[in-house]
Amino acid sequence: MRKVTFIAVGIIAALVFFQNRYRVINFILGQNQIRHYFIHLMMRIPFFRNKFIQQAF
């Protein structure tokens, strides 16, 4: 019974997160240090770096 309840709560939590995913991302990336780290991390990946550079110039 606990396993079924745990699975049901997990599915509901995933559904709520999916419906509000952009709010969550905006809230997380709204923090300066986290945003700086995320951009630094993305710029280390060649695909993202090339796409960013092409759009910037």
Distance bins in CASP14 RR format, pairs under 12 A and 6 or more apart:
PFRMAT RR
TARGET T0000
AUTHOR 0000-0000-0000
RMODE 2
METHOD distances of the structure
MODEL  1
1 7 0 0 0 0 0 1 0 0 0 0 0
1 8 0 0 0 0 0 1 0 0 0 0 0
2 8 0 0 0 0 0 1 0 0 0 0 0
2 9 0 0 0 0 0 1 0 0 0 0 0
3 9 0 0 0 0 0 1 0 0 0 0 0
3 10 0 0 0 0 0 1 0 0 0 0 0
4 10 0 0 0 0 0 1 0 0 0 0 0
4 11 0 0 0 0 0 1 0 0 0 0 0
5 11 0 0 0 0 0 1 0 0 0 0 0
5 12 0 0 0 0 0 1 0 0 0 0 0
6 12 0 0 0 0 0 1 0 0 0 0 0
6 13 0 0 0 0 0 1 0 0 0 0 0
7 13 0 0 0 0 0 1 0 0 0 0 0
7 14 0 0 0 0 0 1 0 0 0 0 0
8 14 0 0 0 0 0 1 0 0 0 0 0
8 15 0 0 0 0 0 1 0 0 0 0 0
9 15 0 0 0 0 0 1 0 0 0 0 0
9 16 0 0 0 0 0 1 0 0 0 0 0
10 16 0 0 0 0 1 0 0 0 0 0 0
10 17 0 0 0 0 1 0 0 0 0 0 0
10 18 0 0 0 0 0 1 0 0 0 0 0
11 17 0 0 0 0 0 1 0 0 0 0 0
11 18 0 0 0 0 0 1 0 0 0 0 0
12 18 0 0 0 0 0 1 0 0 0 0 0
12 19 0 0 0 0 0 1 0 0 0 0 0
13 19 0 0 0 0 0 1 0 0 0 0 0
13 20 0 0 0 0 0 1 0 0 0 0 0
13 24 0 0 0 0 0 1 0 0 0 0 0
14 20 0 0 0 0 0 1 0 0 0 0 0
14 21 0 0 0 0 0 1 0 0 0 0 0
15 21 0 0 0 0 0 1 0 0 0 0 0
16 23 0 0 0 0 0 1 0 0 0 0 0
16 24 0 0 0 0 1 0 0 0 0 0 0
17 23 0 0 0 0 1 0 0 0 0 0 0
17 24 1 0 0 1 0 0 0 0 0 0 0
17 25 0 0 0 0 0 1 0 0 0 0 0
18 24 0 0 0 0 1 0 0 0 0 0 0
18 25 0 0 0 0 0 1 0 0 0 0 0
20 26 0 0 0 0 1 0 0 0 0 0 0
20 27 0 0 0 0 1 0 0 0 0 0 0
20 28 0 0 0 0 0 1 0 0 0 0 0
21 27 0 0 0 0 0 1 0 0 0 0 0
21 28 0 0 0 0 0 1 0 0 0 0 0
22 28 0 0 0 0 0 1 0 0 0 0 0
22 29 0 0 0 0 0 1 0 0 0 0 0
23 29 0 0 0 0 0 1 0 0 0 0 0
23 30 0 0 0 0 0 1 0 0 0 0 0
24 30 0 0 0 0 0 1 0 0 0 0 0
25 31 0 0 0 0 0 1 0 0 0 0 0
25 34 0 0 0 0 0 1 0 0 0 0 0
25 35 0 0 0 0 0 1 0 0 0 0 0
25 38 0 0 0 0 1 0 0 0 0 0 0
26 34 0 0 0 0 0 1 0 0 0 0 0
26 35 0 0 0 0 0 1 0 0 0 0 0
27 34 0 0 0 0 1 0 0 0 0 0 0
27 35 0 0 0 0 0 1 0 0 0 0 0
28 34 1 0 1 0 0 0 0 0 0 0 0
28 35 0 0 0 0 1 0 0 0 0 0 0
28 37 0 0 0 0 0 1 0 0 0 0 0
28 38 0 0 0 0 1 0 0 0 0 0 0
29 35 1 0 1 0 0 0 0 0 0 0 0
29 36 0 0 0 0 1 0 0 0 0 0 0
29 37 0 0 0 0 0 1 0 0 0 0 0
29 38 1 0 0 1 0 0 0 0 0 0 0
29 39 0 0 0 0 1 0 0 0 0 0 0
29 41 0 0 0 0 0 1 0 0 0 0 0
29 42 0 0 0 0 0 1 0 0 0 0 0
30 36 0 0 0 0 0 1 0 0 0 0 0
30 37 0 0 0 0 0 1 0 0 0 0 0
30 38 0 0 0 0 0 1 0 0 0 0 0
30 39 0 0 0 0 0 1 0 0 0 0 0
31 37 0 0 0 0 1 0 0 0 0 0 0
31 38 0 0 0 0 1 0 0 0 0 0 0
32 38 0 0 0 0 0 1 0 0 0 0 0
32 39 0 0 0 0 0 1 0 0 0 0 0
33 39 0 0 0 0 0 1 0 0 0 0 0
33 40 0 0 0 0 0 1 0 0 0 0 0
34 40 0 0 0 0 0 1 0 0 0 0 0
34 41 0 0 0 0 0 1 0 0 0 0 0
35 41 0 0 0 0 0 1 0 0 0 0 0
35 42 0 0 0 0 0 1 0 0 0 0 0
36 42 0 0 0 0 0 1 0 0 0 0 0
36 43 0 0 0 0 0 1 0 0 0 0 0
37 43 0 0 0 0 0 1 0 0 0 0 0
37 44 0 0 0 0 0 1 0 0 0 0 0
38 44 0 0 0 0 0 1 0 0 0 0 0
38 45 0 0 0 0 0 1 0 0 0 0 0
38 48 0 0 0 0 0 1 0 0 0 0 0
39 45 0 0 0 0 0 1 0 0 0 0 0
39 48 0 0 0 0 1 0 0 0 0 0 0
39 49 0 0 0 0 0 1 0 0 0 0 0
39 52 0 0 0 0 1 0 0 0 0 0 0
40 48 0 0 0 0 0 1 0 0 0 0 0
40 49 0 0 0 0 0 1 0 0 0 0 0
41 48 0 0 0 0 1 0 0 0 0 0 0
41 49 0 0 0 0 0 1 0 0 0 0 0
42 48 1 0 1 0 0 0 0 0 0 0 0
42 49 1 0 0 1 0 0 0 0 0 0 0
42 50 0 0 0 0 0 1 0 0 0 0 0
42 51 0 0 0 0 1 0 0 0 0 0 0
42 52 1 0 0 1 0 0 0 0 0 0 0
43 49 1 0 1 0 0 0 0 0 0 0 0
43 50 0 0 0 0 0 1 0 0 0 0 0
43 51 0 0 0 0 0 1 0 0 0 0 0
43 52 1 0 0 1 0 0 0 0 0 0 0
43 53 0 0 0 0 1 0 0 0 0 0 0
43 56 0 0 0 0 0 1 0 0 0 0 0
44 52 0 0 0 0 0 1 0 0 0 0 0
45 51 0 0 0 0 1 0 0 0 0 0 0
45 52 0 0 0 0 0 1 0 0 0 0 0
46 52 0 0 0 0 0 1 0 0 0 0 0
46 53 0 0 0 0 0 1 0 0 0 0 0
47 53 0 0 0 0 0 1 0 0 0 0 0
47 54 0 0 0 0 0 1 0 0 0 0 0
48 54 0 0 0 0 0 1 0 0 0 0 0
48 55 0 0 0 0 0 1 0 0 0 0 0
49 55 0 0 0 0 0 1 0 0 0 0 0
49 56 0 0 0 0 0 1 0 0 0 0 0
50 56 0 0 0 0 0 1 0 0 0 0 0
50 57 0 0 0 0 0 1 0 0 0 0 0
51 57 0 0 0 0 0 1 0 0 0 0 0
END
